């Protein structure tokens, strides 16, 4: 897909087109032409940050997250960030996959029973918007602009997007510290993500019930560290070189 003069400015377009994301034609079309594209904001914010040394923005980002956490981890901003990855595809955890298939096979829904008999995974891979990896931690970030989280998957009416991300980051982290954050346009209480995170904070048993195959102590620690950051809070971390002004101006307009 060629860039054109009517498209919104996109930093490092050739690099974007080299990613697996480029195979999603509709997503790329929205990045180029939609003023409401979450992916446009995610991509350009990341590329702007990466024009600075990691050590010059990571501590501030981590500190922002700690300011919005129930229990701050003061060591996190001092720890080294090694890698940033966008739109990573993470397979459904085996324990969830097995339990979900058994649930479907035992249900009264013939379509679910038929699907359970199919060896193809019953839950597709989760596309994680932003993955931050350090020597001893992994952060999954769900990015939202105007949309809310999904509250279910095709075959699981209780599998909400936050629980799914938490399940996947615990699986991906292995023996490292797993963290889950969101970056959103605003924290209005009518958003499902605000309500759900508030419920998880008020009663840790709700998340444990959603992920019964996970250690409740690990889930409780993740609830302590969950954070919702607003995009506008990241603006002071971005560079302001003359050649970046058009992108930064568009970013400011979108997150205002």
N, C-alpha and C positions, 0 to 999 in steps of 0.2 A: 504494500500500500504506500503510495507516494504522498508526501506532505504537500499541502497546497496553501496558497495565500489566504484562504478563508478559514483555515484551521487556527485553533488557539496555539500559542507558543508552547513548545515542548522541548525541554532540555535533553540533549543527548538522544535524539530520536533514533539514530542508528543502533545504539545500545539497547534501547527499549525494544526495537524490532528484532533483536537477536535473542530475546527471552522467549520462553515457552508461552508466555502471555500473548505474544504476537499471533499465535494460532487462533486466538479467540477474536475473530474479525469484528464482532459487534462491540467488544470491549475496547478495541483499538479505535474503532470509529467514534465511540463515545468520548474517549480520551481526546481525540483531535477536534471534535465538533460540539460536544455537549458542555454547556456551562455548569452542569450539575454533576459532572463526573467525579466520583470519589477517587477513582484510579488516577485521574489527572493530578489531583491534589497530593495523593500519596507519592506518586512518581516524582513530581517536581520538588516537593519538600525534601524527599530523600536525596535527590541529586544536588540540591542546594546545600544541604548539610554536608554532603560528601565533598564539597569544594573547600571545606575547612578541615583542619586536622581533627581526627576523631576525639582526641583529648580536649579539644576546645569546645565541643558541644555535648558530648556524651554525659559528663558530670552534671550539666545543667538540665538535660532531659531527665536523667535519673532522679535528680533532686525534685523536679516538677512532679514526677510520679510519687515520690515519697511524701510530698506535701498533701497529696490526695488519698493516701493510703490510710487504713485504720491504724495500722502499726507500722511505723517507718523503719526501714532498714538503713541506718546511716552509713553502712559499709558499701552499699551498692554504688553510689556515685564515685567512690574511690577505686572501684574495681575496673579492670581493663576490658573494654569492648573490642572484640577481635573481628567480627564480621556482621554485615548487614545484608539481609536477603529479602527480596520482595516476592510476594505471591507464591510462596513455597507450597507445593502439594504434599500433604501429609496423609498417609493412608489411615483408615479407621483402625483404632487399636484392636488387637486380636481379642482381648477379653470382652470388649463391647460387641464386637462383630459376632462372637460366638453366642453371647447372651441374647442379642437382638434376633439372630437367626432362630434360636430356640423359642423365643417369644412369638415370632411370626408363625413358626411351624405349628404351635399349639393354639393359635388364635382361631376364631370363628370366621375369619375373613378368607374366603377361598383364594383371592388374588395374593394375599400375604403368604398363605401356605404354599402356593405355587412358586412365588418368588423365593421363599426360603429353601426350596429344593434346588434352586439354581446355584451352582457353585460360585458364580460371580459375587463379589462383595455386596452386601445388602446396603451398605453406606459408602458412597463415593468418597474420594479423597477430599480433605478439607483444604481449601486455598487460603493460606494464612497471609494476610496483607503485608505484614512487616515482621520479620524475625531478627532479633538482636541477640547475638551469641557472644558470651565471654568465656573465660577459662573455666569458670565454675557456675555459670548461670545461663539460662535461655529465657528470653522474653518473647511471647507471642502478642502481637498488637492487632486488634481489629479496628479498622478505619471506617468511620461513617461520616457522611456529609449531610445529606438530607434524609437518608433512609434510616430505618430502625433495624434491629436484629430480627432474624427469622426465629420463630418460636417452635418450629417442628421441621422434620425432614420427611422425605417421601414415605418412608415406612415406619416412622416413629413419631407419633403426635406429641411426645413429651421431650424430644431431643432439641433443646433450644441452642442457639448459636454460641452463647457464652459457655455453657456446659460442654459443648462439643470442642471448643477451643481449649478449654482447661484440660479435658481428657487427652487431647492430642499433645499439648505442651508437656504434660507429665510423661507421656509415652516417649516423646522426642528427647526430653531432658535426661532420661535414664537416671544417672546418679548425680546430675547437676541440679541446681536450684531452679525450679520452674516458676515463671511469673506470667501473669496475664494483665495487660493494660488495654484500654481503648483510647483512641483519639477521635474526638467528635466535634461537631460544629457548636453544639451547646448542650447544657445539662438540664434542659427543661424536664420537669418531673413526669410529664405525660409520655415520655419515651419509655418503651419497654425495657431498654437496657438500664435506665435509671432505676426503675421499679424493681427489676430482677436483682440487680446488685445490692440494692437496699435490703431486699428480702434475704439474700444470702448472708449479708452482714448481721441482720437481726436474728436469724436462726440458721446456724451452720448445718442443721440437719436437712434442710431443703436441698442443698447442693450434694450432700452425702447420699440422699435418696435418689438424686438424678444420676449419680455415679457410684453405685453400690460396690463396684469392683475396685474402687480406689481407697487408699488408706485415709480415714477421716481426719487424722492429724495432718496429713499432707494437704488435704483440701482446706482445712481450717487455716493453715499457714498461708495458702494462696489467697483466701478471702481477706486475710489481714493485709496482704500486699497489693490487692487489686486496686487499680487507679483508673479514673476517667479524666483525661487531659483534653483541653480544648485546643483546636488547631491554632487559634490566635495566640495561645501561650507559647507556641513554637516560633512565632515570627521574630522575636528578638535574637534567636539563635542563628538566623540566616545571614549569609553574607550580603553585601549591598554594592557590589561592583557595578559599574555602568552598564556592562553588557548583560547583566542579569535583571535590570530594572523592569523590563516588560513582564517577565515571568513573575517576579515578586509582586508587582502591582496587581496582576491578575489573581495571584494567590490571596493577597489581602482582600480583594473584592469578594472572592468566593467564601472566605471564612469569616467575614465581618458579621 
